[in-house]
């Protein structure tokens, strides 16, 4: 299968590329490699995929992987309509997996334009590419943030999601509506995935678990919001990528054009317990500074993944202790060599 993965230098995109090429697929990755966080980590991920940094730094320069014969990469910005359209025309992808986005709930309050450019304008270019070049299936990242302040848990895809409390969440809800419209009008299948808090090796340094590990390693205080009275459906990266791959690979010709799934761990962990697990893996106790709930944040997320289990036999299997250990093992090695 010939697959486009956007956001290939990002956390989930990098792991998805690795999984898909290991399954024998032909994969083309793109990413704009912005500086939302240190681009060095993004280039290091690309290096793990077999891409030379000097070559992958150049925009619109196709690079072949030195590790995988069926993997290529080009630095392209999703808002560059002409380049995106040319890529779709040239490659004739069967499936598109759109994992590129401007991420981060808190940052969306500080820099709203970045979210409209990447998550709305960029996504429109992907939809237009699918429409004009006969893509069979678009799989795209949505987010658990669309549930806003919903009190009923676990969150189900049938719940009302008309009240986002961050611009990031609003752009993700918009993506779902745009995908529904394009699928309905132009006949290709779309599958939206509402990711719940994803963690693991090669993760994003703006995420809480990474910030905690970094601060603990340097004997610096960690910021604990809402006095630690928060719960998250923490989901290990391998479980997420296994789910994404199952969705990409399954024949859905007989399915309706539009579908949304929650993809999470199907259970919650308290933030306090999460911190204790990181402390044990790091072998050090954190210095904690308590803060009130941040604007745009929610006290609890919890995914009902029954539909994904029923339709794809999705089965998240990594418990928090094992997942955090794997992350900390990677974190220590990566930060000792970088």
VMD Tcl script that draws the C-alpha trace (Angstrom):
set ca {
  {0.00 0.00 0.00}
  {1.29 3.49 -0.85}
  {0.79 5.82 2.10}
  {1.44 9.52 2.77}
  {2.25 10.31 6.42}
  {2.19 14.00 7.31}
  {3.97 15.12 10.47}
  {6.59 12.41 9.86}
  {9.19 14.16 12.05}
  {6.69 14.46 14.90}
  {6.24 12.05 17.80}
  {3.32 9.95 16.52}
  {4.23 10.42 12.84}
  {7.78 9.12 13.37}
  {6.58 5.96 15.13}
  {3.84 5.46 12.51}
  {6.38 5.61 9.67}
  {8.54 3.01 11.43}
  {5.58 0.69 11.93}
  {4.23 1.02 8.39}
  {7.57 0.34 6.66}
  {8.11 -2.66 8.97}
  {4.74 -3.95 7.71}
  {5.94 -3.74 4.11}
  {4.17 -0.54 3.00}
  {5.61 2.16 0.76}
  {5.67 5.35 2.85}
  {6.25 8.97 1.94}
  {6.70 11.29 4.92}
  {6.42 15.07 4.95}
  {6.92 17.64 7.71}
  {7.60 21.38 7.89}
  {9.93 20.89 10.91}
  {8.80 24.06 12.68}
  {10.33 25.38 15.89}
  {7.35 24.90 18.24}
  {9.89 22.82 20.18}
  {13.61 22.26 19.50}
  {13.89 21.03 15.88}
  {16.95 18.98 16.89}
  {14.64 16.29 18.28}
  {12.72 16.25 14.99}
  {15.92 15.87 12.97}
  {17.08 13.14 15.36}
  {13.84 11.26 14.72}
  {14.39 11.64 10.97}
  {17.92 10.34 11.44}
  {16.45 7.23 13.11}
  {14.35 6.81 9.96}
  {17.51 6.97 7.84}
  {17.37 10.57 6.62}
  {20.46 12.75 6.47}
  {19.95 16.06 8.31}
  {21.73 18.18 5.70}
  {19.42 16.87 2.98}
  {16.22 16.79 5.02}
  {16.69 20.43 6.10}
  {16.09 21.64 2.54}
  {12.52 22.42 1.56}
  {10.94 20.42 -1.28}
  {13.97 18.15 -1.54}
  {13.04 14.47 -1.72}
  {15.32 12.26 0.39}
  {15.51 8.46 0.30}
  {16.00 6.61 3.57}
  {19.36 4.94 4.07}
  {17.67 2.33 6.28}
  {14.40 1.50 4.50}
  {14.05 1.08 0.73}
  {10.35 1.87 0.85}
  {10.63 5.18 2.76}
  {11.07 8.72 1.41}
  {10.82 12.19 2.97}
  {10.41 15.78 1.86}
  {10.27 18.95 3.94}
  {7.00 20.56 2.87}
  {4.63 22.92 4.67}
  {0.98 21.86 4.62}
  {-0.10 25.43 3.82}
  {1.92 25.31 0.56}
  {-1.02 24.34 -1.64}
  {0.98 24.04 -4.87}
  {3.62 21.72 -3.36}
  {0.99 19.55 -1.67}
  {-1.04 19.24 -4.87}
  {2.06 18.41 -6.93}
  {3.02 15.70 -4.43}
  {-0.43 14.10 -4.60}
  {-0.38 14.28 -8.42}
  {3.12 12.77 -8.63}
  {2.69 9.94 -6.11}
  {-0.99 8.89 -6.40}
  {-1.31 7.78 -2.77}
  {-3.87 5.13 -1.81}
  {-4.10 6.21 1.83}
  {-3.23 9.46 3.59}
  {-2.45 9.51 7.32}
  {-2.58 13.15 8.44}
  {-0.69 13.50 11.74}
  {0.66 17.00 11.08}
  {-0.79 19.74 13.24}
  {0.14 22.64 15.42}
  {-0.12 20.87 18.76}
  {-0.59 22.08 22.32}
  {-3.64 23.40 24.15}
  {-1.82 26.11 26.12}
  {0.20 27.43 23.17}
  {-3.02 27.96 21.18}
  {-3.93 30.75 23.59}
  {-0.60 32.50 22.94}
  {-0.31 31.98 19.18}
  {-3.74 31.41 17.62}
  {-2.75 32.14 14.01}
  {-0.36 29.15 13.90}
  {-3.33 26.88 14.62}
  {-5.53 28.29 11.87}
  {-2.67 28.09 9.33}
  {-1.64 24.51 10.07}
  {-4.80 22.87 11.41}
  {-7.39 24.52 9.15}
  {-5.67 25.80 5.98}
  {-3.18 22.93 5.94}
  {-5.91 20.33 6.50}
  {-7.95 21.85 3.66}
  {-4.99 21.28 1.32}
  {-4.88 17.63 2.40}
  {-8.61 17.25 1.76}
  {-8.23 18.87 -1.67}
  {-5.38 16.49 -2.45}
  {-7.56 13.51 -1.51}
  {-10.44 14.85 -3.57}
  {-8.48 15.64 -6.72}
  {-6.21 12.59 -6.80}
  {-8.50 9.69 -5.95}
  {-7.23 8.84 -2.47}
  {-9.30 5.96 -1.08}
  {-8.98 6.65 2.65}
  {-7.95 9.61 4.79}
  {-6.99 8.77 8.38}
  {-6.44 11.92 10.44}
  {-5.60 12.98 13.98}
  {-8.31 14.59 16.03}
  {-8.00 14.99 19.80}
  {-9.66 14.20 23.12}
  {-9.65 17.97 23.68}
  {-12.82 18.21 21.55}
  {-14.78 16.91 24.57}
  {-14.12 20.20 26.40}
  {-15.64 20.25 29.86}
  {-17.91 17.25 29.33}
  {-18.69 15.81 32.76}
  {-19.90 12.36 31.65}
  {-17.13 9.76 31.58}
  {-15.90 7.78 29.82}
  {-16.08 10.02 26.75}
  {-17.99 8.45 23.86}
  {-17.87 9.54 20.23}
  {-21.64 10.10 20.38}
  {-21.22 12.75 23.11}
  {-21.83 16.39 22.25}
  {-18.59 18.15 21.31}
  {-19.95 21.60 20.45}
  {-18.27 23.43 23.35}
  {-14.46 23.40 22.98}
  {-12.52 25.42 25.54}
  {-9.32 26.03 23.56}
  {-8.65 27.10 19.99}
  {-6.67 23.89 19.49}
  {-9.79 21.88 20.34}
  {-11.90 24.08 18.04}
  {-9.54 23.39 15.11}
  {-9.74 19.65 15.74}
  {-13.54 19.74 15.83}
  {-13.39 21.75 12.59}
  {-11.24 19.02 11.01}
  {-13.92 16.45 11.81}
  {-16.60 18.61 10.18}
  {-14.44 19.33 7.13}
  {-13.61 15.63 6.70}
  {-17.30 14.71 6.96}
  {-18.18 17.28 4.29}
  {-15.47 16.23 1.85}
  {-16.15 12.53 2.30}
  {-19.86 13.12 1.69}
  {-19.34 15.34 -1.36}
  {-16.50 13.48 -3.07}
  {-16.93 9.87 -2.01}
  {-13.68 8.98 -0.23}
  {-13.54 7.41 3.23}
  {-12.39 9.44 6.24}
  {-11.52 8.18 9.73}
  {-10.86 10.64 12.55}
  {-8.93 9.51 15.63}
  {-9.42 11.32 18.91}
  {-6.06 10.72 20.55}
  {-5.87 10.64 24.33}
  {-2.66 11.69 26.13}
  {0.09 9.84 24.22}
  {3.47 9.22 25.85}
  {6.63 7.22 25.23}
  {10.18 7.33 23.78}
  {10.92 10.15 21.32}
  {8.00 12.09 22.83}
  {7.31 15.81 22.68}
  {9.34 17.87 25.17}
  {6.38 20.18 25.87}
  {4.35 17.29 27.32}
  {4.05 16.98 31.09}
  {5.81 13.61 31.44}
  {8.83 14.87 29.48}
  {8.94 18.15 31.44}
  {8.73 16.18 34.71}
  {11.59 13.85 33.74}
  {13.72 16.78 32.60}
  {13.14 18.78 35.79}
  {13.70 15.77 38.08}
  {16.96 14.93 36.30}
  {18.21 18.48 36.97}
  {16.87 18.72 40.56}
  {14.53 21.48 39.43}
  {10.91 21.86 40.60}
  {8.04 20.49 38.52}
  {4.84 22.45 37.94}
  {1.80 20.50 39.16}
  {-1.47 22.04 38.00}
  {-4.79 21.89 39.86}
  {-2.80 20.63 42.87}
  {-2.42 17.29 41.09}
  {-6.20 16.72 41.15}
  {-6.33 15.69 37.51}
  {-6.83 12.41 35.67}
  {-5.69 11.43 32.20}
  {-6.14 8.46 29.90}
  {-2.39 8.06 29.33}
  {-1.75 5.88 26.27}
  {1.60 4.38 25.31}
  {2.85 5.20 21.82}
  {3.10 1.56 20.63}
  {-0.58 0.97 21.47}
  {-1.55 4.12 19.57}
  {0.50 3.19 16.49}
  {-0.83 -0.38 16.48}
  {-4.34 1.07 16.39}
  {-3.51 3.53 13.61}
  {-1.91 0.76 11.53}
  {-4.92 -1.55 11.91}
  {-7.17 1.26 10.65}
  {-4.94 2.01 7.67}
  {-4.62 -1.65 6.64}
  {-8.23 -2.82 6.93}
  {-10.42 -2.87 3.83}
  {-13.32 -0.47 4.47}
  {-14.93 -0.41 1.01}
  {-18.31 -1.37 2.46}
  {-18.16 1.09 5.36}
  {-19.90 4.48 5.40}
  {-17.72 7.37 4.28}
  {-17.22 8.98 7.72}
  {-16.16 7.54 11.06}
  {-14.73 8.86 14.33}
  {-13.00 6.74 16.98}
  {-11.55 7.37 20.40}
  {-8.06 5.90 20.66}
  {-6.80 5.68 24.23}
  {-5.90 3.28 27.01}
  {-9.49 2.74 28.19}
  {-8.59 3.66 31.79}
  {-7.49 6.72 33.75}
  {-4.51 7.47 35.96}
  {-4.32 10.29 38.47}
  {-1.67 12.89 37.81}
  {-0.30 12.26 41.30}
  {0.18 8.53 40.62}
  {1.71 9.36 37.23}
  {4.30 11.58 38.94}
  {5.11 8.87 41.50}
  {5.65 6.39 38.65}
  {8.07 8.79 36.94}
  {9.89 9.39 40.26}
  {10.39 5.65 40.76}
  {11.65 5.18 37.20}
  {14.01 8.16 37.56}
  {15.17 7.03 41.01}
  {14.62 10.52 42.42}
  {11.85 12.43 44.19}
  {10.43 15.48 42.44}
  {10.38 18.96 43.97}
  {6.75 19.98 43.44}
  {5.28 23.45 42.93}
  {1.49 23.56 43.00}
  {-0.43 25.74 40.57}
  {-4.15 26.28 39.81}
  {-5.78 24.75 36.74}
  {-4.51 26.38 33.54}
  {-6.80 28.15 31.10}
  {-8.06 25.73 28.44}
  {-7.24 22.62 30.50}
  {-9.70 19.98 31.74}
  {-9.66 17.98 35.01}
  {-10.28 14.53 33.50}
  {-10.06 12.61 30.22}
  {-11.22 9.02 29.80}
  {-11.73 7.22 26.48}
  {-14.46 4.73 25.70}
  {-12.72 2.66 22.99}
  {-15.34 -0.09 22.64}
  {-16.01 0.77 18.99}
  {-12.33 0.49 18.11}
  {-12.11 -2.84 19.94}
  {-15.19 -4.15 18.11}
  {-14.24 -2.91 14.63}
  {-10.46 -3.44 14.68}
  {-9.69 -5.70 17.68}
  {-7.74 -2.79 19.18}
  {-6.21 -3.81 22.49}
  {-3.99 -1.34 24.41}
  {-1.72 -3.53 26.53}
  {1.03 -1.32 28.00}
  {0.52 -0.47 31.65}
  {1.76 2.82 33.01}
  {4.75 1.38 34.92}
  {6.15 -0.39 31.86}
  {5.43 2.53 29.55}
  {7.09 5.08 31.84}
  {10.10 2.78 32.34}
  {10.55 2.54 28.56}
  {10.28 6.31 28.24}
  {12.74 6.99 31.08}
  {15.24 4.44 29.71}
  {15.14 6.23 26.34}
  {15.21 9.70 27.99}
  {18.39 8.92 29.92}
  {20.21 7.54 26.88}
  {19.05 10.34 24.55}
  {20.01 13.12 26.94}
  {23.41 11.60 27.70}
  {24.34 11.59 24.00}
  {22.62 14.69 22.61}
}
mol new
graphics top color blue
foreach p $ca { graphics top sphere $p radius 0.5 }
foreach p [lrange $ca 0 end-1] q [lrange $ca 1 end] { graphics top cylinder $p $q radius 0.2 }
display resetview
